[in-house]
Amino acid sequence: MKSDLSSGFLWCAGFLGISALVSWMILQAIRPASENLWLIAIPSVSGAIVTSFFYYLARKKLPWTIENASGLDLRSALGIPAVGLGLFALGQTSPEPAWPMRDGIDLIAAFISMVVLGPVSEEIFFRGLLLNEMRRTNFSIWAGAALFAVSHLNPGVLLFAFASGLVLGKVVQWSGTVLAPILIHSISNFLTVLTWSGWLVPPGAMAIAALVLAGSCGLLVLRRT
């Protein structure tokens, strides 16, 4: 277990270090006028670039493919949206402030980075490459969730990111495909972007409880797949 954790830590440290370097290079090259483009879009772009690099290095050792959807069926079609709703609701309890969507550029940047690039790159790395490197055991799921939480570098979302990492780790373990956590992550972030933009009213306490319950039921459905 100690070797698995050390290996996962090195992978995570490498991912964060190279991503920070790529982000700095992009920032120096384009110097975006919008703060949102720097805080949201550039880290997602750099994460996608670095994830592609890691995937290229490890692709021959992976027991799965990105395109593999054999672990998804009709029950997955019911469970995945439910879990996505549950994680979205759980995220509403986090003290992380919403990023203001000042114009269409901010909204487009948030959508591309949080709904497309972020979920794809983070799930391929943390639930795919990292868990595979750590042998995809239950211990590796807990350790991977902890590394996923720390990688956000934001104490305000630490507990939420850890809980999300546990949920998404179990989902990939049950389904056998990284597509499932990618879809869940995208759904959760899509709803978050809608609340930031004002197109969706943030749920109240009762709605959050109901959505978390729906997400729990979704997990039970996915566990049976």
C-alpha positions in Angstrom: 0.0 0.0 0.0 2.8 2.4 0.8 4.4 1.8 -2.6 1.0 2.4 -4.3 0.5 5.7 -2.4 4.1 6.8 -3.2 3.6 6.1 -6.8 0.2 7.9 -6.8 1.8 10.9 -5.0 4.6 11.1 -7.6 2.1 11.0 -10.5 -0.1 13.6 -8.9 2.9 15.9 -8.1 4.1 15.5 -11.7 0.7 16.3 -13.0 0.3 19.5 -10.9 3.9 20.6 -11.5 3.8 20.3 -15.2 0.3 21.7 -15.4 1.4 24.8 -13.4 4.3 25.3 -15.8 2.1 24.9 -18.9 -0.4 27.4 -17.3 2.4 29.9 -16.7 3.6 29.5 -20.3 0.0 30.0 -21.7 -0.5 33.1 -19.4 2.8 34.6 -20.6 1.8 34.0 -24.2 -1.7 35.4 -24.3 -2.1 37.5 -21.1 -5.9 37.2 -20.9 -7.9 40.4 -20.0 -10.6 38.4 -18.2 -9.8 37.1 -14.7 -12.2 34.2 -15.3 -10.2 33.1 -18.4 -7.1 32.8 -16.2 -8.8 31.2 -13.1 -11.0 28.8 -15.0 -10.0 28.2 -18.6 -6.2 28.2 -18.6 -5.8 25.6 -15.8 -8.3 23.3 -17.7 -6.4 23.7 -21.0 -3.1 23.0 -19.3 -4.6 20.0 -17.5 -5.9 18.6 -20.8 -2.5 19.0 -22.4 -0.6 17.4 -19.5 -3.2 14.5 -19.3 -2.7 13.8 -23.0 1.0 13.6 -22.4 0.6 11.2 -19.4 -1.9 9.1 -21.4 0.6 8.8 -24.3 3.3 7.6 -21.9 1.1 5.0 -20.1 -1.3 3.9 -22.9 0.4 0.6 -23.5 0.0 -0.4 -19.8 -3.7 0.5 -19.5 -6.2 -2.4 -19.2 -8.9 -0.2 -20.6 -9.5 2.2 -23.4 -11.1 5.7 -23.4 -13.7 4.6 -25.9 -14.7 1.4 -24.0 -18.4 1.7 -23.2 -19.1 -2.0 -22.5 -19.7 -1.2 -18.8 -22.6 1.1 -19.6 -26.2 -0.1 -20.1 -29.7 1.1 -19.5 -29.3 1.2 -15.7 -26.2 3.3 -16.2 -28.3 5.7 -18.2 -30.5 6.1 -15.1 -27.8 6.1 -12.5 -25.3 8.4 -14.1 -27.6 11.5 -14.3 -28.8 10.8 -10.8 -25.3 10.8 -9.4 -24.4 13.9 -11.4 -27.4 15.7 -9.8 -26.4 14.5 -6.4 -22.8 15.7 -6.7 -24.1 19.1 -8.0 -26.3 19.4 -4.9 -23.5 18.4 -2.6 -21.3 21.0 -4.2 -23.8 23.7 -3.3 -23.0 23.1 0.4 -19.3 24.0 -0.3 -18.1 27.5 0.7 -16.5 28.0 -2.7 -17.7 31.3 -4.1 -19.3 31.4 -7.6 -17.3 33.0 -10.4 -19.3 35.9 -11.9 -20.2 35.4 -15.5 -19.8 39.0 -16.8 -20.4 38.3 -20.5 -20.7 35.6 -23.1 -17.0 35.0 -23.3 -16.8 34.1 -19.6 -19.8 31.8 -20.0 -18.2 30.0 -23.0 -14.9 29.8 -21.3 -16.5 28.3 -18.2 -18.5 25.8 -20.3 -15.6 24.6 -22.3 -13.3 24.3 -19.3 -15.7 23.0 -16.7 -18.1 20.9 -18.7 -15.7 19.5 -21.4 -12.0 19.9 -20.7 -12.0 19.7 -16.9 -14.1 16.5 -16.5 -12.4 14.7 -19.4 -8.8 15.4 -18.3 -9.4 15.0 -14.6 -11.2 11.7 -14.9 -8.8 10.3 -17.4 -5.9 11.2 -15.1 -7.3 10.6 -11.6 -9.8 7.8 -12.2 -8.0 6.3 -15.1 -4.2 6.7 -15.1 -3.7 7.3 -11.4 -6.0 4.5 -10.2 -4.4 2.1 -12.7 -1.0 3.0 -11.4 -2.2 2.3 -7.9 -3.8 -1.0 -8.9 -7.4 0.1 -8.6 -7.9 -1.3 -5.1 -10.3 0.1 -2.5 -7.2 1.6 -0.8 -6.2 3.3 -4.0 -9.7 4.8 -4.4 -9.4 6.4 -1.0 -5.9 7.6 -1.6 -6.8 8.8 -5.1 -9.7 10.8 -3.7 -7.4 12.4 -1.2 -4.9 13.4 -3.9 -7.8 14.6 -6.1 -8.9 16.9 -3.2 -5.5 18.2 -2.5 -4.9 18.9 -6.2 -7.7 21.5 -6.2 -5.4 23.7 -3.9 -8.5 25.2 -2.4 -9.4 24.5 1.3 -13.0 25.5 0.7 -13.7 22.6 -1.6 -11.4 20.0 0.1 -14.2 17.9 1.7 -16.4 18.1 -1.4 -13.6 17.2 -3.7 -12.7 14.2 -1.5 -16.2 13.0 -1.4 -16.5 13.4 -5.2 -13.3 11.5 -5.6 -14.6 8.6 -3.6 -17.9 8.5 -5.5 -16.2 8.7 -8.9 -13.6 6.2 -8.0 -16.2 3.6 -7.0 -18.2 4.3 -10.2 -15.2 3.6 -12.4 -14.5 0.4 -10.4 -18.1 -0.8 -10.8 -18.5 0.2 -14.5 -15.0 -0.6 -15.7 -15.0 2.5 -17.9 -13.8 6.0 -17.3 -16.7 7.3 -19.5 -19.1 6.9 -16.5 -17.2 9.3 -14.1 -16.6 11.7 -17.1 -20.3 12.0 -17.7 -21.2 12.4 -14.0 -18.5 15.1 -13.6 -19.7 16.9 -16.7 -23.4 16.9 -15.5 -22.5 18.2 -12.1 -20.3 21.0 -13.5 -22.8 21.9 -16.2 -25.5 22.6 -13.6 -22.9 24.5 -11.5 -22.1 26.8 -14.5 -25.9 27.3 -15.0 -26.2 28.5 -11.4 -23.2 30.8 -11.8 -24.7 32.4 -15.0 -28.1 32.9 -13.3 -29.9 30.6 -15.6 -30.6 28.1 -12.8 -31.7 29.1 -9.3 -29.4 27.5 -6.7 -31.3 24.7 -4.8 -32.5 25.3 -1.3 -31.9 23.0 1.7 -34.9 20.7 0.9 -34.0 20.5 -2.8 -30.3 19.7 -1.9 -31.4 16.9 0.4 -33.7 15.5 -2.3 -31.0 15.6 -5.0 -28.4 14.0 -2.7 -30.9 11.2 -2.0 -31.5 10.8 -5.7 -27.7 10.6 -6.2 -27.5 7.9 -3.5 -30.1 5.9 -5.3 -28.2 6.4 -8.5 -25.1 4.9 -6.9 -27.1 1.9 -5.9 -28.3 1.5 -9.5 -24.7 1.8 -10.8 -23.5 -0.7 -8.2 -25.8 -3.3 -9.7 -24.5 -2.8 -13.2 
